[in-house]
Structure formats: C-alpha cells, structure tokens
Amino acid sequence: MDDRVHSEVRRTATEIDTMEIRGAATIADAAARALRTQATESDAADAEAFRAELRATARTLHETRPTAVSLPNALRYVLRDMSSTTVEGLRQNVVDSADEFCARLERAQADLGQVGANRLRDGDTIMTHCHSTDALACVEAAVEQGKHIEAVVKETRPRNQGHITAKRLHELGVPVTLIVDSAARRYLNDVDHVLVGADAVAADGSVINKIGTSGLAVNARERGSPIMVAAQTLKLHPGTMTGHTVDIEMRDTAEVVDDDTLADLGTPTVKNPAFDVTPPRYVDAIVTERGQFPPESIVILMRELFGEGTSEPWAEPSPRAEP
Ligand SMILES: O=C(COP(=O)(O)O)[C@H](O)[C@H](O)COP(=O)(O)O
C-alpha cells in the first residue's frame, strides 16, 4: 500500500478485502469515511500534495474488491470537488462531501425502503439471497407499515451471509425459515416475492449480485414468483453506458474447501466466483430511492444521474480550455 495512506484507512481497506466490512452500501459508507479520515489527518505541504495523497488513498480503497460499483461511485462523490488552492480548503471540501455522502446514503436507503414496502402485502412471504441492507430496508418499512411478513432465507454458501439476514429479520420480528441454497426451488412455491440487493446494475438492466442470484431468478420466473431488486442509485454502474463490463470477483478457494479436504479429493480445480449477472428479462422491478423501474428503463435514470459517463475517481481532471 502507498506510504501516504493513513494507518486507519489501511485498516479499512484490509477489512473490506477480508469482508469484515462487506455489502455494497456498507463498503461505500466505509470508503467515504476513510477518505474523510485521510483528509482530516493529512499533513500535506501544499494543495497539489494533498490532491495526490487523496487520489492515492482512493486507489488503495478501490483495489480492495472489484465488483461493487458503489465503491468507485462513493470515491468519486467524495473527491468531486478538489478545486480549492489551499490545503485547508481542500480538507474542508472532502470532509463536507464525505458527510453529505453518508447522510445521502442513509436517506436513500430509507426512501427506497418505502418504495419496496409498497410492493409487499400484508401476509406475504419473501425469499432472500445473501445479505442486503437495501433489501432489508424494504422489509423494515413494510413491518413499520403494520404488515406481517415472513421470510425464507437462503444460507448463501460459501460465506453464509444468509445467517446475517436471518438474524436481522428476527430482530424485526419476521418469522424466518432458513434453507440450504439447493432447496430454493422447492420453497419458491411458498413465496410471494424474491427480494435481493445488487452490487451493480448495468445500463441494460442486468443485475450483478451474489453468486446464485441468477439461478434463483430463473427458477423464480419459472415458478411465477416476482423478482424484486432493491438497489439505491449508488449501485448504478456508469461505465456500462459506454460499453464497459462489470468485473466479477473471484475469491480464495479456501472459502469453498479447506486444504486437507482438497488433497483428499485429489486436488480438483476449485472456482469461487463471488457474483453473477442476472439478465433483465428475469427481473420484475428495480426499486430505488427514486421510485421503481422496469430493468429495461434503468438507463434513462442512469443518463439523468451521470450524463454520458464518468472518469475514475482518482483521475486528474481534464485540463480546462483556456478562454
Ligand atoms: O451481494 C451482496 C453482498 O456480497 P458480499 O457479501 O460478497 O459483499 C449484496 O446483496 C449486495 O452487496 C447488496 O448489499 P447492500 O444492499 O447492503 O448494499
């Protein structure tokens, strides 16, 4: 890691890498706070050194996990105004932007929750995959509206994020049935909605989320259960408007099988992709803080929010044309 990066920021980067900090929204929040820490603690001698230090910090944070677009979106938001000519001015800009970002993230999740809750009826049962704070915000809002909701929770191998979901739902007073991933199709007969989050949403309406989401969506479509994706606009991937694809993270095979078992099996090749892509035709609605969208129309919202594209959060701004 770059020497200029503060030890607290390095710790955050390591925690994102090892998934103590995980989930797209939580990663974005932690990254914005880390940039704030770097700005507050910086002893850069001048504005140019400060800008270079913050960009190096953004790069370090960005290198942790490749798929959740909320991470570069957060870094870009916090570093969007680096025009001041003094260190104090720049420090203030970064602190203000980080605070604003974290407040907006929280508000967006609450607003999205209201939209998602309107799709859930009293007495509905949902099926979840992985752990998504955006998805849980919908359930929380529905419960606050006085609706009785029940949940079938997939454990989500290999890291069992379904256990976190089960715990949070229990805290909300939602009765939970925990199942192994391969039992999903069997229990789809009993559910009214599949409710998942997203790490990224592409311009064509594809949803990138925890591995297993696409198979679940295909089975749900076959069974006639609507698939709802809770994804605040922070999850929209601007690069996909200009033809970029989303990088799917491959994680350590030790998450799947330990070394001794692997040797006993004759050391087969093991693959551990963390995410997959669900095509838009298997998604009924993408629920955001700006309302719900059929996946095919999400590009309109993306154009409105991002224009025609964005540069990387650490890129030097393009030189302004002289008048
Ligand atoms: O796929 C995951 C988490 O994967 P991992 O555990 O590998 O980070 C979540 O569904 C999304 O990140 C959305 O979460 P949120 O709605 O909280 O942003």
The ligand as an SDF file (V2000), in Angstrom:
LIG
                    3D

 18 17  0  0  0  0  0  0  0  0999 V2000
  -24.1360   -9.4650   -2.8220 O   0  0  0  0  0  0  0  0  0  0  0  0
  -24.1680   -8.8300   -1.7960 C   0  0  0  0  0  0  0  0  0  0  0  0
  -23.0520   -8.8150   -0.8180 C   0  0  0  0  0  0  0  0  0  0  0  0
  -21.9320   -9.5540   -1.2650 O   0  0  0  0  0  0  0  0  0  0  0  0
  -20.6420   -9.6730   -0.2870 P   0  0  0  0  0  0  0  0  0  0  0  0
  -21.1010  -10.3130    0.9830 O   0  0  0  0  0  0  0  0  0  0  0  0
  -19.6810  -10.5160   -1.0640 O   0  0  0  0  0  0  0  0  0  0  0  0
  -20.1120   -8.2700   -0.0790 O   0  0  0  0  0  0  0  0  0  0  0  0
  -25.3290   -7.9240   -1.5060 C   0  0  0  0  0  0  0  0  0  0  0  0
  -26.5220   -8.4690   -1.9880 O   0  0  0  0  0  0  0  0  0  0  0  0
  -25.0900   -6.5720   -2.2090 C   0  0  0  0  0  0  0  0  0  0  0  0
  -23.8060   -6.0870   -1.9050 O   0  0  0  0  0  0  0  0  0  0  0  0
  -26.1080   -5.5340   -1.7680 C   0  0  0  0  0  0  0  0  0  0  0  0
  -25.9440   -5.2250   -0.4080 O   0  0  0  0  0  0  0  0  0  0  0  0
  -26.4520   -3.8080    0.1860 P   0  0  0  0  0  0  0  0  0  0  0  0
  -27.8930   -3.7190   -0.1540 O   0  0  0  0  0  0  0  0  0  0  0  0
  -26.2000   -3.8990    1.6640 O   0  0  0  0  0  0  0  0  0  0  0  0
  -25.6510   -2.7440   -0.4810 O   0  0  0  0  0  0  0  0  0  0  0  0
  1  2  2  0
  2  3  1  0
  2  9  1  0
  3  4  1  0
  4  5  1  0
  5  6  2  0
  5  7  1  0
  5  8  1  0
  9 10  1  0
  9 11  1  0
 11 12  1  0
 11 13  1  0
 13 14  1  0
 14 15  1  0
 15 16  2  0
 15 17  1  0
 15 18  1  0
M  END
$$$$
